[in-house]
Amino acid sequence: MLADGAAIPLVVLRHGRARRMKLRFDELGDRALLTIPPRASLPHALDWVRAQREWIEGQRGRNGGLVVLGEGTLVPFEGMPLRIVATGARTRQVRVENGDLLVGGPADLAGVRVLRWLKAQARTALASETQALAARHALPLRNVAIGDPRARWGSCSVDGNIRYSWRLIMAPAHVRLATVAHEVAHLQHMHHGPDFHALVRAISPVCPDAARAWLRTEGRGLHRYTA
């Protein structure tokens, strides 16, 4: 299909439990996903999708498409945009200097190195902050890990394992700290009731409401970055 003058792939999924057609836009795959009931007419469904072209264009425009990390790319780190500069130096070290992210080694691998560096920074920061907060409030933390989930920024299991999205390192520090407080509070309350929210507010060093608001409006954009 075409939207905004460009071809956009459309994936049609027949779902046994679907009762109506449902359209969503996958910004990471830059494609539209259409779910339809098992006996729905495909030609009718495609006509319906064409009528949603303006909505699809809007969804695509909201995110601006994928950002492939490489020489000259701007990437956020703790809320601040840094420009990737491939130095060509023999050392493969990545460091921040005067608003730039200096990357050694071959220029064509700069994006991969930056991605690896961001994940390492996230792992270090989130593990340290989570361990410190849990210890301060005597909460039973077992392990801290990172991943790349698309549906949540953090999760806590009943046995005390906390897992975060590494992409939190790109968000402002207060967003990361509030997310840490949220997951640490789950070590005591495995629900989202009044007691849980009271504990979050008691232990969070920042305003959790402001962090949630930031993630609602800006969080999707963090998933744009790839190598």
N, C-alpha and C positions, 0 to 999 in steps of 0.2 A: 504494500500500500504506500501511498505518497502522503507526506505531511510537510508543510513548509518547504515545498519544492524538493524534498529529499525522500528517498525510499526508506521506509521503516519496516523491518520484518514483523510479521504477525504470526504468532503461534496460537493455534486453536486447540483447546483441550476439552474433550468430552468427559464430563464427570457424572458418575452414576447418581450422585446425590444432589446435583445442581437442579434447582427449580426455575431458574431464570438465567439470562445471560449476564455475565459480569466481565467488565473490561478493566484492566489495570496496566500501568506502564512500568516496565522494568528498566530503570535508568542505567543499571550497570551493564545490562545486555543491549541497551538502546533498542528495545523492541516492545511491541504491544502484546499483551497476553489476554486471550479471550477464552473464558470458560463458558461452556454451553451445556444444556441438558442433553442426555443421551439420544433423544429422538428429535432434537431441534433441527430445523432446516438450515443447512450450511449456507446456501445462497442468501436466505433471509438474514442470517447472522452477519454475513459479510456486508450486506447492504446497511445493516444497523451500525457496524463499525465505521463504514465510510461516513455516515452521518455524524460520527463522533470525532471527525478529523480535527476540529478546532480544539476540542478538549485534549486530544493527544498532543497537538502542537504546544499547548500550554504546559502540559506535564513535562514535555521534553525541554521546553525553555526554562522551567523552574530550576532544573538541575544543571543545565548548561553542558551536559554530556560528560563523558569520562575525561579525566586529566591523566595523561601518561607522563610519569615522572621522568625527567631527563634534563639535559643542559638548558638553563634559562627558565625552567618551570618554577612557578611560585607554589610553595607548599606550606600550609600552616603548621606551626609547632607551638604548642601551648597558646594558641590563639593569635600568634604573630606570623605574618607571611615571611617566609625566607626564600630567597632565590637560589636555586641550585647552580653551582659553579663547578664545572669539572676542571680541576687544576692540572691534570696530567701527571701529578707527582707520583713517584714510585710507591710511596706509602698509600695504603688504601683507607687511611683514616678519614672519618667524617667529622667536621667540626663547624661550630657556628662562629661567625666573625663579621661584625658590622652589617648585620642584616642579610648576610649570605650564608649558604650552607656549602662549605667547601668540601669537595669530594675528590679523593685521589684515585689513581688507577685509570684504566681506559675509559674514555668519555662515553662510549656506547653502553657501559655497565653502570653509569652513575645512578640511573633510576633504581636499579636493583639494589645497589648499595645503600641508597637513601631509604628505601623501604625496609631493608634489614636493620638499619640504624634506628628508624622510628620505632620498630617493634622492640628493639633492645631497650630503648629509652622508656617505652611504655611498661615493659616488664619490670624494669628496675624501679621506676616511680610508683607503680601501682602496688608492687609487692611491699616496698618500704612503707608506704602510707597506710596500707591495709594492716600490716603487722603492727605498726605503731598504734593505730587507733584501737585495734582489737585488744592489744596488751593493756592499753590505758584504761579500758573499761572491763577488763577481765572476761572477755568473750572468747569462746572456744574455737579459734581459727585453726584449721588444719593445713590448708595449702592455698596458694594463689597462683593462677595461671592466666594466660591471655589466649584469645582466639580471634576470629573475625566473623561473628554472627551478624546477621542483618536485621534481626527482629528485636534485639535487646542490647543494652549497653553493659549489663552485668547480670550475673546469676549466682545464687548461693544454694548449695545442696544441704540436705539435712545432716550430713556428716561433717559439715564445716569447710567444704571446699568452695572457694570463690573464684569465679572466672569472669574476666572482663573483655570487652572489645579493645584491641590495641589502638583503635582509632581515637580513643579518648585522649591520647597524647597530643592530638592535633587541636583539640578544643581548649578553650581558656582553662587555666589551672583550677578556678573555682568550680567549673563543671565537673572536672575529674574528682575533686575532693568531695563534692556533694554525692557523686555516684559511689565513691568509696564508703561514705557514711551510710548510704542506703543499703549497700550489701552487707556491711558489718552489722547493721541493726538486725538483719535477717538471721544472724547467728543466735539471736535470742528470740526473735519473733518470726516464724515462717509464714507470715500472712501480711496483709496490708491494712490491718485494722487500726483503731485509734492508738493502741499501745505502741504499735510499730512506728507510726508517724511521730508520736511523742518522743520516742527514743531517737529517731533520726534527728529531730530538731535539737535534742539535748546534746548529742555527740558531734553533730556536724560543725566544722569550723567556719562554714560559709552558709549562705541562705539557700536551702534546697529548692525553694520556689523559683528563684532566679535561674538556677541551673536547669531545672525542668523546662522552663520557658525557653532557654537557649537551645536545648536539645530539640524541642518541638519545632522551632523555626529554622535552625541551622544544622541540626544533626544529620539530616539526609545528605547534605552536601559533603560530609566527611567520607561517604562511601564512593565518592567520585574518583578518588586517587588510586592509581594502580601503576605497576611497572610493566 
